[in-house]
């Protein structure tokens, strides 16, 4: 383990150092609290995992902690320490006080194409760092993109490494996992049209994020799961919405080169960072009038509940029941 991270085996030691202040999130196996680190006098985020209810294996949890302990980048949430007890695990990270990107957008009142580009650029830099270190995230989504604070200059922080894995040229990624709205087609095809997949799955997820940030809509129908998966497999999405008339050709091209079913044609993270939409000096703020940005905001508010509902079930949980998940990597 990295020397930057402290590990403890006693929850008594944990409570000597940390105070849990309030619950700020809850999931299937974990609760997230805002806490206070008495040692540094700083607020932190504490993920409390109930091992008695934890669905994946303990090795999966250990892998998440190990990966977090080995990464250090300004656009990735920073692990502070971990305490492991027989029934609970406390994972302490820096507190991204700006909350989820999705919530910020719905509250902001406006989110221009320039704003979207700035966010995506930071996500790409974080993913570049991961891929350079042979780490694939596999669950990139708006809910896992956090903001360091509430200011307009807040840094993007990629969070939730529960599905992250190391990969090599010789290793095989074949577990069906991810979140339905953001999952890549090649993951859905495991066991039918393909046997393995690559880190390109992260780039597909980023494509979905870009589409949503630009329009306020999902690229795929989220009302019916079977239709959703069918459209993802075929790469069937539309740019006919009138909002696309006010979005730059560079942004459209970026989305199209990310939401490409053919993984050999899909942009890598290095290619995406060099894309004209990311690197160009052109200012896109004026392309969205106040009226158009308000339309986007209302879409986010209206679809927020739908976005959350479609993420409640992770794909790998559903498919394991059907014996499809290989469970290997």
Buried (B, 14 or more C-beta within 10 A) or exposed (E): EEEEBBEBEEBEBBEEBBBBEEEBBEEEBBBBBBBBBEEEEEEBBBBBBEBEEBEBEEEBBEBBBBBBBBBEBEBBBBBBBBBBBEEBBBBBBBBBBBBBBBBBBBEBEBBBBBBBBBBBBBBBBBBBBBBEEEBBBBBBBBBBBBBBEEEEEBBBBBBBBBBBBBBEEEEBBBBBBBBBBBBBBBBBBBBEEBEEBBBBBBBBBBBBBBBBBBBBBBBBBBEEBEEBBBBBBEBBBEBEEEBBEBBBEBBBEBBBBBBBBEBEEBBBBEBBBEBBBBEEEEEBEEBBEEEBBEBBBEBBEEBBEEBEEBBEEBBBBBBBEEEBBBBEB
